[in-house]
Every structure is written in structure tokens, then in C-alpha cells.
Amino acid sequence: MQGRVAILGATGGIGTSLARRVSARGATPLLLARDPARLAALAAELPSAESQVVDVTDSAALKAALAGPLSGLAFCVGSIILKPFARNSEADFLDAFRLNTLAAAMAVQAAAPELARAQGSVVLFSSVAARAGFAMHAAIGAAKAAVEGLTVALAAELAPAVRVNCIAPSLTRTRIAEPLTKNPAMAEAIAKLHPIPRLGEADEVAALAEFLLGPDAGWITGQIMAVDGGRSSLRGKGG
């Protein structure tokens, strides 16, 4: 892996793990996030990194932040909106789509010319909830399903110059998931729903993102890959 790799949502659990991996491979992480304090701390840890505070829903600021040569882009931004469908508002659906899908599309659009010059790679993030039906996931499930549609459309349109793939994790121990994981009983109950009965770790997801961004994945594009302990496709021994 060489060149500059933009990591949006760099201060989240997966984004931070990926930034460390990218830096260790000798590439230059371009760290983009909206939390100045966490961003400064991560940038201090990775002296080779570049960093900029940016709100990914601000298209103009996003385009400016992604200026310059790029060999890869990982959109690690996301949200977890859990509500009974009857309580979902129009704003819930629009906010989930704006952050998870529209901002990802605008990021790739801004970066595409430079990525094409470098024969680069894009990694987007969906969720196990995009394909497996879970109660209370209507807003986020719809937005993440849209990310999967965006992935295959962009992979077709940007080929062969830019590869575009998507990772769909199940519940992972990150800061954004803490409302679900900080209660030990709840975390254990959710873990047991997976054929591999534990929650995911951020670095396990980042490992696949690192691979997809690198040259060893040079013939992989348009794929939705699960890192979910088997939850999306397997059933436990009890049925």
C-alpha cells in the first residue's frame, strides 16, 4: 500500500484501527473526522498522518478535504438508529440516509479523479442489518441497504480504474455501539446470536478494509463482504 489513503470517520473504532494499519504499511493516512480532540490525539500517535476536521455531510468542506493525490478511500462513518417503526420520523430516515449513504457518495465523487489516476480502491461500510431483518432497524437498515446498492453501481461505473467494495459487519465493540454493549447481559445475549458467539472487534473489520485497499485485492470489486461471526448466513445448532 502506497500514497495517501483517506479515512473518513478516522476517530471511530474501525477508522482508528484502519489508520494504524495503513500507517504501519507505509502509506500516509489522511485522517478526517469531526471531533477535534480525538483527531488531534490520533494524529499525534501517527506522525506520518495528515488530518483535518470535517463534517462529512458538508459537501463543499468534504470536497476540499479530499483534495490532492489519493490511492484509497475508506468511508468509516456510520450511525445506529434503533426505534420501533411506528416512532420513526421522516427526519430519522433522512438523517440516516444523509450520513451513511449520501455523504459516502459525495466522498467518492470528490475523490474519484485522483483515485482513478492511482488505480485506487474504495471501501464503504454497510451492516448485517441491511440484509437480515431486525426489528427497530428500519431507518438504518434502509440506509445501509442503499450503501450496498451504491457500492455495486460505483464499482460498475468506475471500473477498471477504481475498485469499490463494501464491508457489512455485525455488532462490533466500538464507541458508537456502546449503548448496546455497555450492559454485560445485553452484550452477552447479542453475542450468543452469532454462530461464533461473541461480538466483533474493530481491528477484525479494519483488517479486511486494509486488504481491500491494498494490491493483494487487485481483482476484487463490487463485493459486499460480511465480518459478522456468521450471523448473516448461518444458524446456530438450535435452529
N, C-alpha and C positions, 0 to 999 in steps of 0.2 A: 504494500500500500504506500502510495506516494502522494505528494501535493497537499492541498488544503481540503479538509473534509468538514462540511458544515454540519453541526449537530444542534438542531433546534430542540429546545427543552433540555438543555445540557445539564441543568441543575436537578432534574428529576433522577430517580434511582437508576433507570435504564440509561438515560442520557449520560450521567456521570460515569457509569461503568464503561460505556462505549467510548467516552472521551479518553479515559485512561488507557483503554486498549489501542485506540488509534494513535495516541501519543507514543505508546510503547513500540508500535510498529514503525515509528519514524516519520509518520505523516504529521501534518500541522492541523490540530483540531481548531475549527472556528466555532467557538462556544457562543451560542445565542440563547438568551433566557431573559425573563422579565424581573427576576429577583436580584437586585444589585449586590447585596451582601453575599448571598450564596455563589453568585457568579464570580465575584472577586476572590472568594476563598478557593474555588476550583481552579481559577486561572493562576493563582499563586502556587498551587500544587503542581501545575503542569506548565513549566516555564516556556515551553515551545508553543503554547497555545495563543491564539488570538481570541478576544472576547468582545462582546457588545451587548448592551442591554436593549432588548427589543420586544415589543408586543406583537406576536405573530398575526394577530387579527388586524393590524395596521398595515395594509398592503404596501403603502409607499415606504414606510420605515423598513419593512421586510425586504423589499427590493433593494434598498440602499445597503442594508446589512449584508446582503448576499453578493455584493459587487466584487469583482476580481476573480482570478482563476479558482476553479473548484474541480476536484476529481471525484467527490462524493457528497451526498446529502442524506442525512437521516432525520426524519421528522418524528421526534420522540415526544411530542406534545400530546396530551390527551386529557380526558375528564371521565369521571364516573358519576353519572346522574341516575340515581335509583329512586323511583317513585311509582306508586300504583298508577296505572294508565289513566284512571279517572281523574287523577290530580295533576297530570302533565299539562302544562300550559303551552301555548304557541311559542312563547319565549324559550321554554325548555328545549323544544325541538330545534328552533333556530340557533340558539346558543351552542348546542351540541354540534350541529352541522357546521356552523361558522368556525368553531375552534378545531374540530377534528378533521373536517373534510375540505372546506373552502380554503382555510389557511394552508393546508398541505398542498392543494392545487396551486395556489398563488406562489408558494415557495418553489415548487418545481418549475413553474412557468418562468419565474425570475432567474432561476439558476440554469435552466436548460441550455442556453447557448454556450456557457462556459463548460458545463458537463459534457456537451457534445464534442467540444474541442479536445477534451481529455479522455474521450471514450469512457465516461464515468458511470456511476451507479447511484441509484436512489433506493432508500429503504423507508417504507411507510409502515404505520402500525394500525392494525385492526384489533379485534378482540374475539375471544371464543364466543362471546355473546352475539356476534354478527351472524353466526350460522346455527348455534344451539339456542333453542328457545328458553329464555329465563324470564320469570315473572319480574316486573318492576324495571325492566331494561328497555322499554320501548324507545325512549329518546336516544340513548347511547347505542343501542343495538342498530337502530336505523342509520345513525351517523357512521358507525363503523362498517356497516354493510356497504354504505356509499364509498368508503375508503377502498374497499376491495374492488368495487366496480371501477373506481378511479385508477387503481393500480393496473388492471389489465388493459384499460383504454390507453393509458400513457405508455405502457410497455409496447403496445402495438404501434402507437404513433411515433414514439421516439426511437424505435429500433432502426438500424442496428447501433446507432451512436451511443445511446444511453440505455442501460438496463434498469428496470423498475420492478421491485419485488416488495412483498408485504409480509410482516410477521404478525401472527394472531396469538397473543399469549392468553393464558387463563390467569386467575388471580395471583399476583406476584407481590412479594414483600417490598413495597415501595411506600414513599410518604403519601402518595395520592390514595393508596389503598388502606391507609391506617384506620379509617372509620370501620372497616370490615375486619382488619387483622389485629387491632389492639386488644380486643376481647379474646382471651385464650380459648374459651369454649366455642365461640363463633369461628375462630380461625381453625380450630381442630375439626369442627363439623364440616366446614367447606373443604378442608384438606382431604377428608375421607371420601368426598365425592369423586376424587380422581383415582384412576387405576394405579398410578404411582401416588400414594396417599400423603401428599404434602403440598405445600404452596411452592410456587416458583420463586427463584431468586433473581434479582435484577441482572446479575452477571451472566446467568444462563441465557437470558434473552439477548443481552448485549453480545454474547459470543456468536450467535447466529447473525446478528446485524454486522458484526465485524467481517465475518466470512462473506456475506453477500456484497459488501462494499469492496472486497478485495479481488485480486486477479484470479484466485482459485475458483471463483464463481462466474467466470467469464462466459459460460454458455447457459446461464440461468437467468431467465427474465419472465415476467408475467405470472409469478408464482405467489400463492398465499400459503405461508408455512406456519404450522402450529407449533408453539412451545407451550404445552398445556397439560403435561402429565398424562396425556391420552384422553382427556375429558371430552374432546370434540368428536372422537371417533370410536371410542371403546366403552364398554360397560363392565362394571365390576362383576365379580364372581357370583354375586347375589342376583344378577339380572340387570 
